[in-house]
Every structure is written in C-alpha cells, then in structure tokens.
Amino acid sequence: MRFFTYWCKYILVLPHIIVYHFLNPEIKKIVDSDVEEMNRRCKINANIVYYLISHKAYRNLFYYRVGLRLGNQLSNFLPPYKDFYISCEHLGGSAFVLNHPYSSIINAKSIGKHFTICQLTTIGNKVHGRNDLVPTIGDNVSLGANVTIIGDITIGNNVVVGAGSVVVKDVPDNCIVAGNPAKIVKYLNQ
C-alpha cells in the first residue's frame, strides 16, 4: 500500500513540474535558490520533486512563488500545509528556509534573502484589521521557535531573534535580540 501511495504522489506532482518548467525565468531562479538553500540546511542533495512530495510546508512556499491563482489550482493535486500561511507583498529574492514551520503565520510588507523560521512563528499586524501595519524584514534573518513580530517595524539585516521573543520595536542590523519584549543581547561582528 505504501508503494502505491508513493507512486500516486509522483503522478500528482507532474502538474507542478510542468508549471515549474514554464515559469518566468526570474521566478524559476528564486524557486531553484529555495531548493538549494533547503538542501544546504538539510545537508542533502534533493530536487524540487522531493520537496514537493515530502515537504508540505515547502509546497506552501512553492504555491506562493507561482502566484495565488495557479497555486490554488495546483493545491488540488497536492494539498498545502494547513498550519502554515504566507501573505507578503515581497518575499526574498532567494532562499527561504523552513525549519518546522508548524502553526506559523507570515504577514509582512517584505522579507529579504536567506530568511529562516521555526515553528509557532507569528509575523503580522498590531492592530486588528490593519494589514498596512506589518513588519519589514531584512536579509539574513533567523527566527527561533515561538517568535512573535508585530506592528509596523523594521528588522535589520543579519539579525537573529531568540526563541520565545516578542519583537514590537525596530531592530538594527547585525545583532541578536531576545526576550519579551525583545532587547539586543549581543552585536554581531561584521
């Protein structure tokens, strides 16, 4: 039975691969960089088929990258991860890493390159119904588990946010923040 289920997923991933091959070259390059970064972080050498079949959270990212309409159509073949949601005007030009994004919501103005999240992460607005009051996140930002970032704030480049932190104020470049409310605990050397 497992063998049959496994091969059914290969059949269901075919529409995804067809869409991938006909993607705009810029978007295809971004999707490729996501796969490369996932491989680097997971220390494996897998292709997009592996991630589409085996990594439900990656499917959410792929559906976001190909666009809402097309992503919704593809999700009829392989369902997205129900406990992970992405809503962002601009999501980094490359490499978005998903380390256990269970029960995570990402609603930001923009997110830079090489963004990493863990489970129970919430990024969003501070005032109910005001989706214009959401964070802007720079390049090379890594969020630990159970991080909350809310409001019209900016997280700089090269920032690490410690697990369980609540970020409600701007964070400068090159630092580690932690706590509730989050405070700078260390500056990183360039």
N, C-alpha and C positions, 0 to 999 in steps of 0.2 A: 504493500500500500504506500509506503514512504517513497519508493522508487517512482510510482505513478504520480504522486503529488509533486515530486521534484521535477519531473519532466513536464507536467502541466504548467508549472511556473515558467519554464523555458519557453513554452508556446505563448504564454500570456505576456512575456517580456518583449516579444517580437515587435508589437506596435511602438514600444518605447524606443527600440533600436532604430526603427525606420525613421521616427521623428528626430532622433539624435543625429542621424546621417544627413538630414535635410535642414538642420538648424542653421541659423545665421552664424557665420564663422566666428564672430566675437563671442556669442553665447556658447558656442561649442567649445571655444578655448577656455571659457570660465568653467564649464562643466568638466572638462578634462583636468583643469587645475584642482577642482574639488576632489576628483578621484585621486590625483597624485598626492594631495595633502592627506587624504584619508589613508592611503597606502603608507605614507611616511609615518603617520601617527600610530597606525595599527601594526606596523612592521610586517606588512605582507605585500605581495605584488599581484593585486586583483584588478579586474577591469570593470567597466560600468555595469555589465551584466550581473556580475557578482553582487555589487552593491544594490542594484535594483531588486534582485531576488531576495537577498539575505538581510538587507538593512532597511527596514521600513522607514526609519527616520530620514535616511538618505533619499528615499522616494519623495518625501515632502519637499526636500531641497530641490530635487530634480523637477518636480511639478512647478515649484516657484520659478525656477530658472526658465522653463519653457513657456511660461505665461499661464494666466488663470484659466482661460478658456480651454486651451489644449491640455493643461494639467488636469483639469476636471474630467475631460474626456478619457485621458489615459488612466485616471484613478479608477475607472470602471473595470479595468483589466487587473491591476494590482492595487489594492487599497493603500492609502497613505496611513501613516501612524496617527491614530486619533488623538493621542496625548501630546502632540507637538504641533504648534501653529506658528507660521511665519507671515508677518504683514510688515512690509518695509518698502519705502519709496526707492531706496538704492541699497542693494546688498552687495558687499565687497566684490571687487573685480576678480578675485581668485581666492580659493581655499577657505572654505567654511567648514570647520571641524565639529562633528557631533559626537561628544563623549557622553553617551547615555542621556539623550535629551528628553527623558521621560517627564511628562507633565510640565513642559516648558512652553512659554508664550513669548514670541519676539515681535514687538511692535515698536519700530524705531524709524526715525527720519532717514538715517543712513547708517550703514555698518561697513567699516573698512576691510581691508585684506587680512587674511590669517586670523580669523575670529574663531575662538573656541568656547563652547559652552558645555556645562554638565547638567545633570538632572535638576528639576524643580526650579528652573530659572524663569524669572518674570521680568520682562522689559516692556514698559508701557507708560501710559499717561497717569498723571497725578490727580486729575480732575475728571470725574466720570463724564463721558460723552465728548471730551475734548481731545480728539486724536491729533490735534496740531501741537499738543504739549507732550511730545515724546522725545526720548533721548537721541543724541547723535553720538556714534561710537567710532573711534579712530581705528588705525591699523594695529595689528599685533596685540589684540586684547584677548585675555584669557579669563573666563569667569569660572569660579569654583561652583560646587553644588549649592543649591538653595540661595542663590543670589537674587536680590530684587533691585532693579534700577528703574526709578520712576521720575517723571517730570521732564520739563524742557531743559535738560542739562547736557553737557558735553563730557564724554570720557575721552581723554587724550590718546596718543599713540604709545605703544609699548607699556601697557598697563595690565597688572594682574589684580583681580578682585578676589579676595579670600572667601572661602565658603561661609555661607550664612550672613553675608554682608548685605546691608541696605544702603544703597547709594542714592542720595537725594540732592547732592550738590556737585558742581563741576569737579572733575579730576584732571590734574595736569598730566603732561607727558612723563614717561619714564619713572613710574612709581608702583608701589604695591599698596593697596588700600584694604582695610578690613574693619569689621565691627558694625554696630548698629547704634547710631548712624556711622557710616564708613569714614575712617580717617586715614591719612597717609601714615603707614608704619615704616616704610623704607623707600628711599630713592634708588633707582637702578642706575648703575654706571653705563655710560654710552658705549 
